[in-house]
Amino acid sequence: MASLGLSAKCISHLRSLRTSRAAAARIFSTAAAPHGESAPRRTPLQHRHSDNHLRRHATSDAHFISDPRYNATPSGFAALPHRRLIAVSGPDAAKFLQGLLTNNVNPKHSLYAFYSAFLDARGRVLWDVWVWSWSGIHVLEPNRDASHWMCCIEVDEAEAEALIKHLKRHKLRSKVQIEDVSDRCRVWAAWGTPVLHIHEEVLTRRTDPRGPSSVDMWPSVMSRYVARADQQTIMSGEERSNICLHGPSVPTNVDDYHMQRYRYGIPEGPKEIVSGSALPMECNLDLWSGIDFKKGCYLGQELTIRTKHTGVVRKRILPVEIYGAGSYNNIPENGTDIKELDTDGNLKKGRATGKFIAGMGNKGIALCRLESMTSMKVSAEGGTWKPGMEFGCQTASGVVRVKPVLHGWFVENEREMWGKNRASIQEPST
């Protein structure tokens, strides 16, 4: 055992982590509110199905990891310098954002964070965002009235100025103040073991609803944080020394975060969720608690609600594995068609079954026609997928194979959100 370089203290701690589900449950139950404050009631979508089912799917993608050079770091945390924070405050802040965001803005639950998006009038995504609020947030703007609700909108840095212009254009006579506060606080992410050990070093936290969030799957859970801009880490030295991470105990490169996103099929930012083009359900906002279908009117609501009532979303962004000769250094370009391959490995003619979006190493994300590329059934007529079918993309160096990955928790989320509605629509009339 000494040859492994693990102390008795570390071994004991690792054993304790195996039975730490109760501790993980406490972390997740308070993840949306800092320092033990009560979080808002979770929606039914955020509750997973049985633990037994999740155990069957917890390692469902293990055989897709074929090159250790490009494996997602199993545990780590990283600063996200590509994300900016825009403060919105004032007497009308909550009402103002309620008319622009896909999610419900409820100032009564002021100390929480949620995932959401801004849409255009056609129902297309302009920006995917996080909305953060926490106790003490007004310290970011000490000259503002602390009695009014305030939040920070997290957005990709390339779109920060465009978002500020969008907010000011719709402000009209609303009593709100809009300011970039990225010089005062910044965003971090963590996954694996650090999620259980990051406590007092952050301003607020939130379990990421875009990945697995069951307590039974805590080693795979992703979490998100806001911390002071001058912090170099979000884990204290004592916490780092007390956990024996299978990986770095200091912040990792942001590329590790992107690899983790691709592992779970999470698009982020304008290069992956193209502004004015992407549809919210195709980007899985509905499955990630990013849309409140019961809220009142907001910009772009009409098409979103109409799609919900049809009960059919035929295309979704999924994680994919990229393989074949030279595939690790031969990533398809954004927007490249994915087509079925013939027995010789050549692209078949005809309609594309998907579009490649982004990738790194042997992992990526793609917009896939579900019934053409996977075993999922989302409509009464069904699709063309059959076991054994292979798909690929044309690149400058030839064809690379692209294989979609269906995580069990993703399938359960989709069924929970759309199953009943789809069943009622597909049920034959009598």
N, C-alpha and C positions, 0 to 999 in steps of 0.2 A: 504493500500500500504506500510505503514511503516513496517508492519509485514514481508514483503518480504525482507527487508533490502536493498532496492534500493533507492538511493537519487534521488531528482528531476533532478539533473544534469545527472545522469546515465540514467534515463527514457528518458530524452530529447535526449540523445546521441543515445540510442537504436532506437528511432523513426527516427532519422536522418539516421541511417544505413539502414533502410528499403527502403529508397529512394536514396541510394548511388550508383546506377548503373553507373552514369556518372563518379564518382570517381573511381569505380572499373575498368571501361574501360581505364582510364588513367593509372592505375597501370598495367593492362595487356598489354597495348600497348607499355610500356617501360620496361616490365619485363626482356626482354632479354638484355638490356643495362643499365648499372648503372647510376644513377644520371642524368636521362633525356637524355642520349645520344641516338641517333637514332638506332633503332633495324633494322635488315634486314627484307626485305619484306616477309610476311608470305606466306606459301604455301596454295593452295586451301584446302588441307586436314585440316588445322588448323581452317578454317572457318566453323562454325556449321550451321545447317539448322535453320528453323524458330524458333522464341522464343516460339510460341505456342506449337510446337512439344516437345521442351525441357521441358516446364512446365508439360506436360503430364507425362514425364518420370522422373522428378526431384526427386520424392519420390517413384519411382517404387519399391524400395527394402525395404520400411518401414516395411512391414509385416514379413520380414525375421529376424528382430531384436527381439529376444524373451527373452533374459536374460540381465537385466541392468548391471550385473557385468562385462559383456564382450562387451558392446557397445563401438564402437569407440568414443573417445572424440570428440565432435562436433567442438571444437575450441582449438587450441593449437600450440605450437612450441617446437621443441626439437633438441638438438645436435645429430649428427649421428657419434658416435665414431667408428663405424664399417666401415667407409669409409675413404680411404686414397687418397692423392693427389700427382700425379707424374708430375713434370714440364718437358716440352719438349720445347726447344728453339734452336735458331741457324738459319743460312741463309736458310737451307733446311727443316726446321721443318714442314711447311705446306705441301710441296710436299711429304715428307717422310710419314706423316700420311694419306695423300690422297690415298696412295697405300695400306693402311692397314685397314681403317675404312669403315663401310658400309654407312656412311653419307658423304656429301660433305664438304670438308675443304677449305673454301674460305678466304684467308687472307685479301681480300678487305673488308669483313665484320668481322673485327678483334675483335670487342667488343661485342661478343655475346656468348651464350652457347647453346649446343645442345646435344641430347641424341643419342647414337650410340652403336656400338658393334665391336669387333674384331672377325673374323671368321678364321677357319682353311681352308686348301685347299679343304676339302669336303663340305664346306659351313655350317659347324656346329659352333655354338656360342662358343667362348672361354671365352670372358668376356663382360658383359654389362657395359657400361661406360657412363659418362658425360664428355664432353669436355668444359672447361671454359676458357674464355679470357676476359679481361677487361682493361680499362684505368688504368695505374699504376701497372699492373701485374709484371712489371720488378723489382719492389721493392723486390720481393721475391728472386731475384738473381741479386743483385746490381752490380756484376762484369761482367755480360753479356752485350752484345751490345743491347741497348734499341731500335735500329732501326729495329731489326729483330722481326718477329712475334713470339709470345710465347703463350703457353697454359698450363693448368693444366688438367690432365686426372684423373677423379675421378673413383675409383674402390674399390671393397670390400677388406678389409684389409687382408683377408686370401689369396688373389690372387695378392697382390701388388708386391711381389718379383718375381712371375712368369711372370707378365706383364713386369716388367723392363727387365728381361732376354729375353723375346720375342722381345721387342723393340731393344735391343742391338744386338740380333741375326740378325735382318733385317736391321740394321743400315748400314752395309758395309762401303762405303765411304761417306755416307751422312754427311753433316756438321750439326750435331745436338748434343745437350747436354741433358742428361736425369738425373733427380735428384728427390728424394723423398722430398717433401716440406711440409709434414704433420705436422711438428713441427712449421710451420709458419702460416698456415691457416687450417681451418677445415670447414666441411659441416654442414649445418642446414636445417631443413624442417619446414614448417608451413602450417596450413590448417584452414579454417574458418575465423573468424574475424581478427586474427592477420595478415593475408595476406594484409589487407588494411592499416595496421598501422606500418609495419616494413619499415623504410626508410633509415636513414643515418647511421645506426649502422653496415652495411654490406659492403663488397667489391663489390659484384655483386649479381644479383638475376635472377631467371628464373621461369616463370609459368610452372609447371610440365605438359608436354603434355600427360602423361600416365593416367591422371584422367580427370574429366570434366573440361573444360576450358572456357565455355561460360560465358559471363558477366552476363547473366540471372541466372546462377547457382553459383554465386560467393561464397555463404556460403559453398559450397562443394569443392571449388577449392583448390588444393595443390600447394605450391610454394617451391622453393629450393634456398639456399643462400650459399655463401662462405663468411666467416668472419675471422678475425684474430684469431689465435690459443689461445691467452690469454683472449679472451672475454668469459664471463660467461653467457651472454645473448645477444640477437640481438634486443631487444626491450627496449628502454629507460624507466626510471622510470616514466617520464611524460606521455609517450604513454600508459604504463600499467595502470596508474591511470585514464586516460581519457576514456578508453574503459571498459565496464562492461562485461567481458567475462563470458559466461556460462561455467566456467571451470577455471583451474589455470591461473593466470596472470604471472607465472614464468615458466621456461622451464619444460616440462613434461618428463616423462620417455620415452625412445626410444621405449618401447613396444607399446605406443600409436601411434607412427608413423607406426609400423608394422601392427597394427590393421587397421589403415586407408588404408594402402596398400592392405590388404586382402579384405577390404570392396569394393575396386574398381578392384580387380583382378590383382594387379601389382606384378609380380615376381621380385626378385632382388637378386643378388649374386649367388655364385656357388652352394649353397644348393637347390636353386629353379630354376636356369637356369644352368643345369649341364654342365660343361665345356667339350667340345668335343662331346656332345650328343644332346643338344637341337638345334632345327631349328629356325632361326630368326623369320619367320612368325608365327610359332606356339606359340612363346613368344610375339607376337603382336608388334614387332619392326616396322613393316610396318604401323600399325595404329597409332603409337605414333611418327611419323615423325623421326624414327630412321634409315631409309633406303632411300637413294636417288637412284631411279631406272634409272636415266638419267646420272649419273656420269660415268667416265671412269673406267678402269680396277682396281680392287682391289682384295686382297686375299680372295677367297671364293665366288667371284661374279657369277661364271658360274651356280651353282645350284640355287642360289637366283634368278637370272634373268629367268632361265628356269621355276621355280615355278611360277613366276609372269606371264609368257606367257601362262601357262596352265590355269590360272584363277581360280584355286581351291586350297583352304587351308582347309582341312577336320577337322583338330584338332587345337584347340586354348586353351590357358590358360584362365580360367574364374573364377570369384569369386564364392564360394559355401557357403551354410549354412550347418552346421553340427548339426543334431538334433537326438533325441531319448534318451532312458534311459542312464544317465551317460555320455552323449556325451561331456559335457563341460570339463570333465577331462579325456576324452578317445579319444584323437586325433589319427587318423590313421597314420601309419608310411609313410614316403616319399616313393613313388613308389607303394603303395598298389593299387590293382585293384579296380575300381569302376564297379559294375555290376547292372543290372536291378534286382529288387526285385519281388518276386511272391506275391500272395495275403496274404500269411502268414508272409511276411516280411523276407523271406529267400533269399539268393543270388541264382539267376538262373545260371545254367551251360551255358557255351558258351563263346564267345569272350567278353572281357572287353569293356565297353563303355568309359572308361577314366582311368586316373591315379591320385591319390591324391598326392599333392606336399607338402603342409605345411598348418598349421593352428594354431589358438590361440582362446580359448574360443569356441564360436559357429560360427566363421568365418574362412575361409581358401581359398586356391586356388587349382585348379586341371586342368590337361590337359584333355579336354573333346572332344569327337567326336561330332561335332556340330549337325549333322543330326540324331544322335542316342540319344542325351541327351537334345536337345533344339528344338525349333520350327524353327530355322534358316535353310534355304535352300541354299546350296553352290554348288550343282552339278545338272546335268540334271536328273540323276537317282533318286535323293532324298534319304531319309533315313528311319529309322525304328521308329522314335519318334512318340508317340501318346499322346494326352492329358491324364493326370492322371497317367502316368508312374512314378514309384519311383525308386530311385537308392540308393545303399549303399556300405559300405566297411566292410570288416572283420577286427576286432581288437581283442586284447587279451581278452577283456571283452564281446565280442559278436559283432553283426552287428550294425553299426550306419548308419543312413540315411544321404545322401549327396544330396543337391538340388542346381543345378546351378542357378546363377542369371544373367539375361540379362539386363544390364542398357540400356536405350534408346539411350544415346549418343554413347555407344559402337557399337550398331547395326547400327546406322547412319554412324559412321566412317567406318565400314566394307563395307557397301553398297557403300559409296562414293569412297572407294579405289578400290573395286573389282567388283562393279555392272556392269559397262559398258563392261569390259573385259569378265566377265562371260556371259553376255547376247550375245555377239558376238560369243563366243565359243559354247554356247548351241543352238544358232539359227540354225534350220534345213536348210540344203542346198536345193536350188531349181533348 
